[in-house]
């Protein structure tokens, strides 16, 4: 069986202009790997830009982290079912956008997924499938409709005690967007923010060509199936070809439907192209949950959004407006 997945290939030649070169740093931020690439006149300037990006990403983490007890997100979760919490405008807006995506995807994306009981294990320790009752109970406190926003007071209230929100499916994309915006405002002409596969680009490669995404065969990563250009946009891939369990001959993956508590089935990779990584991040997860047919249909209704899906049999499907250059 042929299997394909999405990786990012960037060909960087030595000079953007006579005075500019490409510089890259790999760091651990938000608990994940970040690769930050910028075009600058020298390493000193590049390191200054990269430091600015790191500071911005760290700022975002401090705002949205549900692990940091001092964050506003943790304060919201602690007061679930008790009282509304005043938050910064930035966090309020992010939550508001997340609710809009939940509505757009009929709840396939839901930041209140953090309320879910962790009954599924993908570390090899599961010996039997949870019961239908356990699965149903695991998502009782999940529901974006119970996130109440008061725009006049900038408050967030979770209606149910024990309810939580989390930004695991959108946070790194948002951080990549914000770091990119900051660097553009500082005059960086081209670069890449790669947040563990949540990719945001601007400008062009050093050779003057667009950045390109390669669809490669995981059995032979030196061979690409197709190439797609990225023009000042974002691409995010959700893959589940490593974290899975199988019961009664059916494969269940680690991406769980927040509406039902059941893991997604049938797909191994979803890649979404969008103007912003935040949106691409959320939609990639949503398409996994919605499945191939519903997912592609939904993407086809959205302007400037495209996707590529690979099912568990290695078949490749795409939205109607995407152009794939076969190699």
C-alpha positions in Angstrom: 0.0 0.0 0.0 1.3 3.4 -0.9 1.2 6.0 1.8 1.9 9.7 1.5 2.2 12.4 4.0 2.9 16.1 3.8 6.3 17.6 4.6 7.8 20.9 3.9 10.8 21.3 1.5 12.6 24.6 1.4 15.5 25.1 -1.0 17.6 28.0 0.3 20.5 29.2 -1.9 23.2 31.3 -0.5 22.1 34.9 -1.2 18.8 36.8 -1.3 20.6 39.8 -2.5 24.3 40.6 -2.3 23.8 41.9 1.2 21.3 39.4 2.6 21.6 35.7 3.7 19.3 33.2 5.3 19.6 32.3 9.0 17.8 29.6 10.9 17.4 28.6 14.5 15.7 25.6 16.0 14.3 26.1 19.5 11.9 24.4 21.9 8.9 26.7 22.6 5.4 26.0 23.8 6.6 22.5 24.5 7.3 21.9 20.8 10.0 22.3 18.2 10.0 25.7 16.4 12.2 26.4 13.4 12.6 30.1 12.7 14.1 31.2 9.5 14.7 34.8 8.5 16.5 36.7 5.7 18.8 39.4 7.0 22.0 41.2 6.2 24.1 39.3 8.7 23.9 36.9 11.7 23.7 39.8 14.2 20.6 41.3 12.6 19.2 37.8 12.1 19.6 36.9 15.7 17.9 40.1 16.8 14.9 39.3 14.6 14.8 35.7 15.9 15.0 36.8 19.5 12.0 39.1 18.8 10.0 36.2 17.4 10.9 34.0 20.4 9.8 36.7 22.8 6.5 37.0 21.0 5.9 33.3 21.0 6.7 33.1 24.7 4.3 36.0 25.3 1.5 34.0 23.5 2.3 30.9 25.6 2.0 32.9 28.8 -1.4 34.1 27.7 -3.0 30.9 26.5 -1.3 28.2 28.5 -3.6 26.0 30.5 -0.6 24.5 32.3 0.6 27.7 33.8 -1.6 28.4 36.9 -0.9 32.1 36.5 -2.3 32.4 33.0 -5.6 33.9 32.1 -6.7 30.7 30.6 -6.1 28.8 33.9 -8.1 31.5 35.7 -11.0 31.0 33.3 -10.9 27.2 33.9 -10.6 27.6 37.7 -13.8 29.7 37.7 -15.9 27.4 35.5 -19.4 27.3 36.8 -18.5 30.0 39.4 -18.0 33.4 37.8 -16.9 35.2 34.6 -13.3 36.2 34.3 -12.1 39.5 32.8 -9.4 38.8 30.2 -7.2 40.8 27.8 -8.7 41.8 24.5 -6.3 39.5 22.6 -7.4 36.4 24.5 -11.1 37.4 24.3 -10.7 37.8 20.5 -8.9 34.4 20.1 -11.7 32.6 22.1 -14.3 34.4 20.0 -12.7 33.3 16.8 -12.4 29.7 18.1 -16.2 29.7 18.8 -16.8 30.9 15.2 -14.7 28.0 13.9 -16.7 25.6 16.1 -19.9 27.0 14.5 -18.4 26.7 11.1 -17.5 23.0 11.6 -20.6 22.0 13.5 -18.5 21.4 16.7 -15.8 19.3 15.1 -13.4 21.9 16.4 -14.0 22.9 20.0 -11.6 24.5 22.5 -13.6 23.0 25.4 -12.2 19.6 24.3 -9.9 20.2 27.3 -12.9 19.1 29.5 -12.7 15.6 27.9 -11.9 12.7 30.2 -8.7 11.0 28.9 -10.1 7.5 28.5 -8.3 6.7 25.3 -4.6 5.8 25.5 -2.3 5.7 22.5 0.9 4.5 24.2 0.3 0.8 23.9 -1.3 0.4 27.3 -4.9 -0.1 26.2 -6.1 -3.7 26.2 -9.8 -3.1 25.4 -12.0 -0.5 24.0 -13.9 1.8 26.4 -17.6 1.1 26.8 -20.2 3.2 25.0 -21.2 4.6 28.4 -17.7 5.6 29.3 -17.2 7.3 25.9 -20.5 9.2 26.2 -19.6 10.3 29.8 -16.1 11.4 28.7 -17.5 14.4 26.7 -20.3 15.5 29.0 -18.6 18.7 29.9 -17.5 19.5 26.3 -19.5 22.0 24.4 -18.5 25.4 22.9 -22.1 26.6 23.3 -21.4 26.8 27.1 -18.6 29.3 26.6 -20.2 32.7 27.4 -18.5 35.9 26.2 -19.6 39.3 27.3 -18.2 41.8 24.8 -19.1 44.8 26.9 -17.0 43.6 29.9 -14.4 41.4 28.1 -15.3 38.5 30.3 -15.3 34.7 29.6 -17.5 32.3 31.6 -17.7 28.6 31.4 -21.2 27.5 32.4 -20.4 24.0 33.7 -18.2 23.2 36.8 -15.3 21.1 35.7 -15.4 22.6 32.2 -12.1 23.7 30.7 -10.8 25.3 27.5 -7.4 24.7 25.9 -5.6 25.9 22.8 -3.7 22.7 21.8 -5.3 22.6 18.4 -4.9 26.3 17.6 -2.3 27.9 19.8 0.9 27.1 17.9 -0.7 28.3 14.7 -1.7 31.6 16.4 1.8 32.0 17.8 3.3 31.5 14.3 0.9 34.1 12.9 1.8 36.6 15.5 5.6 36.0 15.2 5.3 36.4 11.4 3.3 39.6 11.7 5.9 41.1 14.1 8.8 40.3 11.9 7.1 41.7 8.8 6.5 44.9 10.7 10.2 45.0 11.6 11.1 44.9 7.9 12.1 41.2 7.5 11.5 40.6 3.8 11.2 36.8 3.9 11.1 34.0 6.4 9.5 30.9 7.8 7.9 30.2 11.1 7.6 26.4 11.5 5.8 25.5 14.7 6.1 21.8 14.7 4.5 21.5 11.2 2.3 24.6 11.6 4.0 26.5 8.8 3.8 30.2 8.1 5.8 31.8 5.3 6.3 35.2 3.7 8.4 36.6 0.9 10.2 34.1 -1.4 13.1 31.7 -1.3 16.6 33.1 -1.7 16.5 32.0 -5.4 13.4 34.2 -5.9 11.0 31.3 -6.2 7.9 30.5 -4.0 8.3 28.3 -1.0 7.0 24.8 -1.9 5.3 22.0 0.0 6.3 18.5 -1.0 4.0 15.5 -0.6 6.4 12.7 0.1 6.3 8.9 0.6 7.2 8.1 4.3 8.7 4.8 3.1 11.2 6.8 1.0 11.4 10.4 2.1 13.8 11.2 -0.8 11.0 10.8 -3.3 8.3 13.4 -3.6 4.8 12.7 -5.1 4.0 16.4 -5.9 5.0 20.0 -5.1 2.7 22.9 -4.2 3.8 26.5 -4.0 3.0 28.6 -0.9 2.6 32.4 -1.5 2.6 34.4 1.7 0.4 31.9 3.6 0.2 29.1 6.0 0.1 25.3 5.7 -0.7 22.9 8.5 -0.7 19.1 8.5 -2.4 16.9 11.0 -1.2 13.3 10.8 -2.1 10.3 12.8 0.0 7.6 11.3 1.9 7.0 14.6 -0.7 7.3 17.5 -3.4 4.7 17.1 -5.1 1.7 18.6 -6.9 -1.2 16.8 -10.0 -3.0 18.2 -12.0 -5.6 16.4 -10.0 -4.9 13.2 -10.8 -1.1 13.3 -8.1 1.5 13.6 -8.8 4.4 16.0 -6.5 7.5 16.0 -5.5 10.1 18.6 -7.7 12.9 17.1 -11.0 12.6 18.9 -14.4 13.9 17.9 -15.3 16.3 20.8 -19.0 15.8 20.0 -19.0 12.0 20.5 -15.8 11.0 22.3 -14.9 8.6 19.6 -11.5 8.8 17.8 -11.4 9.7 14.1 -11.1 6.9 11.6 -10.3 6.5 7.9 -7.7 9.2 7.4 -3.9 9.4 8.0 -3.1 12.9 7.0 -4.9 16.2 6.4 -3.1 19.3 5.1 -4.8 22.7 5.0 -3.6 25.8 3.1 -5.0 29.1 4.5 -4.0 32.7 4.8 -3.3 32.2 8.5 -1.8 29.3 10.5 -4.4 29.7 13.2 -7.2 28.9 10.8 -5.3 26.2 9.0 -4.5 24.6 12.4 -8.1 24.5 13.5 -9.4 23.3 10.1 -6.9 20.5 9.7 -8.1 19.0 13.0 -11.8 19.6 12.0 -11.4 17.8 8.7 -10.0 14.8 10.4 -13.1 14.7 12.6 -15.6 15.4 9.9 -14.1 12.9 7.5 -13.1 13.0 3.8 -16.5 13.8 2.1 -17.9 16.3 4.7 -14.4 17.8 5.2 -13.7 18.5 1.5 -17.2 19.8 1.0 -16.8 22.2 3.9 -13.4 23.4 2.6 -14.8 23.9 -0.9 -17.2 26.4 0.6 -14.5 28.6 2.1 -12.6 31.3 0.1 -8.8 31.0 -0.1 -8.8 27.7 1.8 -7.6 24.4 0.3 -6.8 20.9 1.6 -5.2 17.6 0.7 -6.4 14.4 2.4 -4.8 11.0 2.5 -6.9 8.1 3.6 -5.7 5.0 5.5 -5.4 3.2 2.1 -2.9 5.7 0.8 -5.4 7.4 -1.6 -5.0 11.1 -2.1 -7.9 13.5 -2.3 -8.0 17.3 -2.6 -10.3 20.3 -2.6 -11.5 21.5 -5.9 -9.3 24.6 -6.5 -6.0 23.2 -5.4 -3.4 22.7 -8.2 -1.0 19.8 -7.6 2.2 19.7 -9.7 3.0 16.1 -10.2 6.6 15.2 -10.3 
